[in-house]
Amino acid sequence: TADTNELAIPTVAVVSPTVTTPHSGLNLPAEVKPWQEASIYARVNGYLKDWLVDIGAHVQKDQLLAEIDTPDLDQQLAQARSQAVLAQRNLEQAKKTNTKWQELYKEGVVSQLDAENTDTSQGTNQANTEAFAANLRFLEQEVAFKRVTAPFAGIITVRNVNVGDLITANNTSFEMFHIQQTDPLRVYFRIPQEEATNIAVGQTFNVQVGAQSAKTYPGKVISTSGAVSPDSRTMLVELQVENGKNEILPGSYATVRVPEVALRKLVTLPDNTLIFRGKSVQVGIVDAKGVVQLRDVKVGRDFGVQSEILSGVSESDEVIVNPSDSLTTGTTVRLAATPAAAPSPEAPKK
């Protein structure tokens, strides 16, 4: 009968997804890096004559850090200068001789072969002069590396040399100094994939340095990686933080607070609306005609009695509470007189 069929239709309670914006924002771990840093190595062989700065010293660009005594290089430079002078004088003599022999050839006094030989001799001396001059310029540039200078203004963080140390050129396993520019600083943090599209260059976030520090520093977004890492599903973000008072030390642990205005809305459903079947998570949606549709959803964070829903439902959907194991798509249901109220705890803190 009609009454029997009516009684056979199951009655279900439904709830709509809760959409909120986290009031506490999002706290993310960050790493403080110097604006730029460099390892300083020797370019010449010799012995350390003197070092002028130690760790913690604030230096300016091109400031002298150390001097290297280079007796071998000094000897090579003196020899090169003498060779360059000798080559120049030989060239001048060759030019005068060639000029005279060419005139004698025109007068028929010397043979063509002799004239060609003097011309060739002048060309050879010209090439020798240029070669010795080039070698002299190279050695003069090398001598300049006796003075070890700072490539930019910053702080010396490492000194590995002492007076009298043997210095080997281009030895990348022996770092003489390490320098860091600490104003401004770069702060790197990773934003979850779901929030990555809300990050834009020019935004300003607060940076808290140290776990117990209450002081925060404004950090401006200057770039992002523009891609999500397949390993962590996060995007790398770079901030610029001014550090004129040197209150922040490079390498420090920091926390970046992403305010709620920069976060997407949080969609949650009660845990008792979720259907776990196999590897998928589903919910039962009731349409306007009372027909059930099972829909796959992507679940994010678990907040205890609620779970974050990343995709699969909208604010207007009516989701069945405590669905039966036998619930299938196409099932006709009747809504309970009083819809079940979704738990409404305070927005979860992240």
C-alpha positions as CSV (number, residue, x, y, z in Angstrom):
1,T,0.0,0.0,0.0
2,A,1.0,3.6,-0.2
3,D,1.3,3.9,3.5
4,T,3.6,0.9,3.6
5,N,5.8,2.3,0.9
6,E,5.9,5.6,2.7
7,L,7.0,3.9,5.9
8,A,9.7,2.0,4.0
9,I,11.4,5.3,3.0
10,P,14.3,5.8,5.5
11,T,14.4,9.0,7.5
12,V,17.8,10.7,7.7
13,A,19.2,13.8,9.5
14,V,21.3,16.1,7.4
15,V,23.8,18.9,8.0
16,S,25.3,21.5,5.8
17,P,29.1,22.0,5.7
18,T,30.4,24.7,8.0
19,V,32.5,27.4,6.3
20,T,34.7,29.5,8.5
21,T,37.9,31.6,8.4
22,P,40.5,30.5,11.0
23,H,40.6,33.3,13.6
24,S,44.1,32.4,14.7
25,G,45.8,32.5,11.3
26,L,48.4,29.9,10.4
27,N,51.8,29.6,12.2
28,L,54.5,28.0,10.0
29,P,58.1,27.2,10.8
30,A,60.7,29.3,8.9
31,E,64.4,29.6,8.4
32,V,66.4,32.8,8.6
33,K,69.1,33.2,6.0
34,P,71.6,36.1,5.3
35,W,70.8,38.3,2.3
36,Q,74.0,37.1,0.8
37,E,77.0,35.1,1.9
38,A,80.3,34.1,0.5
39,S,83.3,31.8,1.3
40,I,86.6,33.6,0.7
41,Y,89.5,31.5,-0.7
42,A,93.1,32.4,-1.7
43,R,93.9,33.1,-5.3
44,V,97.7,33.1,-4.9
45,N,100.4,30.9,-3.3
46,G,102.3,32.1,-0.3
47,Y,102.3,32.6,3.4
48,L,99.8,34.6,5.5
49,K,101.5,37.9,6.3
50,D,98.7,39.2,8.6
51,W,95.0,39.0,9.2
52,L,93.1,42.2,10.2
53,V,89.6,41.1,11.1
54,D,88.2,38.4,13.3
55,I,84.8,36.7,13.7
56,G,82.0,39.1,14.5
57,A,83.8,42.1,12.7
58,H,81.5,44.3,10.7
59,V,83.4,45.1,7.4
60,Q,82.7,47.3,4.4
61,K,82.9,46.4,0.8
62,D,86.6,46.1,-0.4
63,Q,87.9,46.4,3.2
64,L,91.2,44.6,3.7
65,L,90.8,41.3,5.6
66,A,94.3,39.8,5.3
67,E,97.5,40.0,3.4
68,I,99.5,37.2,1.8
69,D,103.3,37.2,1.4
70,T,104.1,35.9,-2.1
71,P,107.9,35.7,-2.6
72,D,107.6,33.4,-5.7
73,L,105.0,35.5,-7.4
74,D,107.0,38.7,-6.6
75,Q,110.0,37.1,-8.3
76,Q,107.9,36.1,-11.3
77,L,106.6,39.6,-11.6
78,A,110.1,41.2,-11.5
79,Q,111.2,38.7,-14.2
80,A,108.2,39.5,-16.4
81,R,108.8,43.2,-16.2
82,S,112.4,42.7,-17.3
83,Q,111.3,40.5,-20.2
84,A,108.7,43.0,-21.3
85,V,111.3,45.8,-21.3
86,L,113.8,43.7,-23.2
87,A,111.1,42.6,-25.8
88,Q,110.1,46.3,-26.3
89,R,113.7,47.3,-27.0
90,N,114.3,44.4,-29.4
91,L,111.1,45.4,-31.2
92,E,112.3,49.0,-31.5
93,Q,115.7,47.8,-32.9
94,A,114.0,45.4,-35.3
95,K,111.8,48.3,-36.6
96,K,114.9,50.5,-37.3
97,T,116.8,47.6,-39.0
98,N,113.8,46.7,-41.1
99,T,113.3,50.3,-42.2
100,K,116.9,50.6,-43.3
101,W,116.9,47.2,-45.2
102,Q,113.7,48.1,-47.0
103,E,115.4,51.3,-48.3
104,L,118.5,49.4,-49.3
105,Y,116.3,46.9,-51.1
106,K,114.7,49.6,-53.1
107,E,118.1,50.9,-54.1
108,G,119.2,47.4,-55.1
109,V,121.9,47.0,-52.5
110,V,120.4,44.0,-50.7
111,S,118.5,41.1,-52.1
112,Q,114.7,40.6,-51.7
113,L,115.3,37.6,-49.4
114,D,117.3,39.7,-47.0
115,A,114.6,42.4,-47.0
116,E,111.9,39.8,-46.3
117,N,114.0,38.3,-43.4
118,T,114.2,41.6,-41.7
119,D,110.5,42.2,-42.1
120,T,109.8,38.8,-40.6
121,S,112.1,39.5,-37.8
122,Q,110.2,42.7,-37.0
123,G,106.9,40.7,-36.9
124,T,108.4,38.1,-34.6
125,N,109.6,40.7,-32.2
126,Q,106.2,42.4,-32.3
127,A,104.5,39.1,-31.3
128,N,107.0,38.5,-28.5
129,T,106.5,42.0,-27.2
130,E,102.7,41.5,-27.0
131,A,103.1,38.0,-25.4
132,F,105.4,39.4,-22.7
133,A,103.1,42.3,-22.1
134,A,100.1,40.0,-21.7
135,N,102.1,37.8,-19.2
136,L,103.0,41.0,-17.3
137,R,99.4,42.1,-17.1
138,F,98.4,38.7,-15.8
139,L,101.0,38.6,-13.1
140,E,100.1,42.2,-12.0
141,Q,96.5,41.0,-11.6
142,E,97.6,38.0,-9.6
143,V,99.7,40.2,-7.3
144,A,96.5,42.2,-6.5
145,F,95.1,39.0,-4.9
146,K,97.8,39.3,-2.2
147,R,95.3,41.6,-0.6
148,V,92.2,39.6,0.5
149,T,89.2,42.0,0.6
150,A,85.5,41.8,1.5
151,P,83.3,41.3,-1.6
152,F,80.4,43.2,0.1
153,A,79.6,44.8,3.4
154,G,78.8,42.3,6.1
155,I,79.9,40.3,9.2
156,I,82.8,37.9,9.3
157,T,81.5,34.6,10.7
158,V,84.5,32.4,10.1
159,R,88.3,32.9,10.2
160,N,90.4,29.9,9.6
161,V,93.8,31.5,9.0
162,N,96.7,32.5,11.2
163,V,100.0,34.4,10.6
164,G,102.5,32.1,8.9
165,D,100.0,29.6,7.5
166,L,100.9,28.1,4.1
167,I,98.4,29.4,1.6
168,T,97.6,27.4,-1.6
169,A,95.9,29.1,-4.5
170,N,92.4,28.0,-5.5
171,N,92.2,25.4,-2.7
172,T,88.4,25.2,-2.1
173,S,88.9,22.9,0.9
174,F,90.5,25.7,2.8
175,E,88.2,28.6,3.5
176,M,90.0,31.7,4.7
177,F,87.0,33.7,5.8
178,H,83.2,33.4,5.6
179,I,81.2,36.6,5.3
180,Q,77.4,37.2,5.6
181,Q,75.3,40.3,4.8
182,T,72.7,40.4,7.6
183,D,70.7,43.5,6.7
184,P,68.3,42.8,5.3
185,L,67.7,39.1,5.8
186,R,65.9,36.4,3.8
187,V,63.3,34.3,5.6
188,Y,62.0,31.1,3.9
189,F,58.9,29.1,4.8
190,R,56.7,26.7,3.1
191,I,52.9,27.2,2.7
192,P,50.6,24.3,2.3
193,Q,49.3,23.6,-1.2
194,E,45.7,24.6,-0.3
195,E,46.9,28.1,0.7
196,A,49.5,28.6,-2.0
197,T,47.3,30.5,-4.4
198,N,46.6,33.1,-1.7
199,I,50.2,34.2,-1.4
200,A,51.3,37.1,-3.6
201,V,54.4,39.3,-3.8
202,G,54.1,42.4,-1.7
203,Q,52.1,40.9,1.2
204,T,53.5,41.4,4.7
205,F,53.6,38.7,7.4
206,N,54.8,38.8,10.9
207,V,58.0,36.9,11.7
208,Q,58.6,35.7,15.2
209,V,62.2,34.7,15.9
210,G,62.8,32.1,18.6
211,A,60.3,29.9,20.3
212,Q,59.9,32.1,23.5
213,S,60.3,35.6,21.9
214,A,57.2,37.7,21.9
215,K,58.7,40.3,19.5
216,T,57.8,40.1,15.8
217,Y,59.3,41.6,12.7
218,P,57.4,42.5,9.5
219,G,58.5,40.4,6.5
220,K,57.6,41.3,3.0
221,V,57.0,38.6,0.4
222,I,59.6,39.2,-2.4
223,S,59.2,35.9,-4.3
224,T,57.8,32.4,-4.3
225,S,58.9,29.2,-6.0
226,G,55.8,29.3,-8.1
227,A,55.5,25.5,-7.8
228,V,54.4,23.0,-5.3
229,S,57.0,20.4,-4.1
230,P,55.8,16.9,-4.9
231,D,57.4,15.6,-1.7
232,S,55.8,17.9,0.8
233,R,52.9,19.4,-1.2
234,T,54.0,22.9,-0.1
235,M,55.3,26.0,-1.9
236,L,58.5,27.8,-0.9
237,V,58.0,31.5,0.0
238,E,60.7,34.1,0.5
239,L,60.4,37.1,2.8
240,Q,62.6,40.2,3.2
241,V,63.1,41.3,6.8
242,E,64.9,44.5,7.7
243,N,67.6,43.9,10.4
244,G,69.3,47.3,10.8
245,K,69.8,46.8,14.5
246,N,71.2,43.2,14.0
247,E,68.6,41.8,16.4
248,I,68.1,38.7,14.3
249,L,70.8,36.2,13.7
250,P,71.1,34.3,10.5
251,G,70.4,30.6,10.9
252,S,67.8,31.3,13.7
253,Y,64.6,29.3,14.0
254,A,61.6,31.5,13.2
255,T,57.8,31.3,12.9
256,V,55.8,33.1,10.2
257,R,52.2,34.0,11.0
258,V,50.0,34.0,8.0
259,P,46.9,36.1,9.0
260,E,43.4,34.8,8.4
261,V,42.8,37.4,5.6
262,A,45.4,35.6,3.5
263,L,43.9,32.2,4.1
264,R,41.1,30.5,2.2
265,K,37.8,29.6,3.9
266,L,37.8,26.5,5.9
267,V,35.1,23.9,5.0
268,T,34.4,21.3,7.7
269,L,32.0,18.4,8.2
270,P,31.3,16.3,11.3
271,D,33.2,13.1,11.4
272,N,30.0,11.1,11.6
273,T,29.1,12.2,8.0
274,L,32.1,10.5,6.4
275,I,31.7,7.1,4.7
276,F,34.9,5.0,4.5
277,R,34.8,2.5,1.7
278,G,38.0,1.0,0.4
279,K,40.6,3.7,-0.3
280,S,38.0,6.5,-0.9
281,V,36.1,8.7,1.5
282,Q,32.5,9.6,0.6
283,V,29.5,11.5,1.9
284,G,25.8,11.1,1.1
285,I,24.3,14.2,-0.4
286,V,20.4,14.6,-0.5
287,D,19.1,16.6,-3.5
288,A,15.9,18.6,-3.6
289,K,13.8,15.5,-4.6
290,G,15.1,13.5,-1.6
291,V,17.4,11.3,-3.7
292,V,20.8,10.3,-2.3
293,Q,24.0,10.8,-4.3
294,L,27.3,9.4,-2.9
295,R,30.1,11.8,-3.6
296,D,33.9,11.4,-3.2
297,V,35.5,14.0,-1.0
298,K,39.1,14.9,-0.2
299,V,39.7,15.1,3.5
300,G,42.3,17.5,5.0
301,R,43.1,18.0,8.6
302,D,41.3,16.3,11.5
303,F,40.1,18.6,14.2
304,G,38.7,16.0,16.5
305,V,34.9,16.0,16.0
306,Q,35.2,17.6,12.6
307,S,37.4,17.1,9.5
308,E,38.5,19.6,6.9
309,I,37.0,19.0,3.5
310,L,39.2,20.1,0.7
311,S,36.9,19.3,-2.2
312,G,33.7,17.5,-3.1
313,V,31.0,19.5,-1.2
314,S,29.6,23.0,-1.3
315,E,28.0,25.2,1.4
316,S,24.5,24.5,0.2
317,D,24.8,20.7,0.2
318,E,22.7,18.6,2.6
319,V,24.9,15.9,4.0
320,I,23.5,12.8,5.7
321,V,24.6,12.3,9.3
322,N,25.3,8.7,10.5
323,P,24.7,7.2,7.1
324,S,24.0,3.4,7.0
325,D,26.5,1.0,5.5
326,S,23.9,0.0,2.9
327,L,23.4,3.5,1.6
328,T,23.8,3.8,-2.2
329,T,23.3,6.4,-4.9
330,G,19.7,6.7,-6.0
331,T,18.2,5.8,-2.6
332,T,15.2,7.9,-1.8
333,V,15.1,9.3,1.8
334,R,13.0,11.5,3.9
335,L,14.5,14.4,5.9
336,A,14.1,14.4,9.6
337,A,11.8,17.1,10.9
338,T,14.7,18.8,12.8
339,P,18.0,18.7,10.9
340,A,20.9,17.6,12.9
341,A,23.0,20.6,14.0
342,A,26.7,20.5,13.1
343,P,29.1,20.8,16.0
344,S,30.2,24.4,16.1
345,P,33.3,24.6,18.2
346,E,35.6,27.6,18.0
347,A,37.5,27.7,14.7
348,P,40.4,25.2,15.0
349,K,43.7,26.7,15.8
350,K,46.6,25.9,13.4
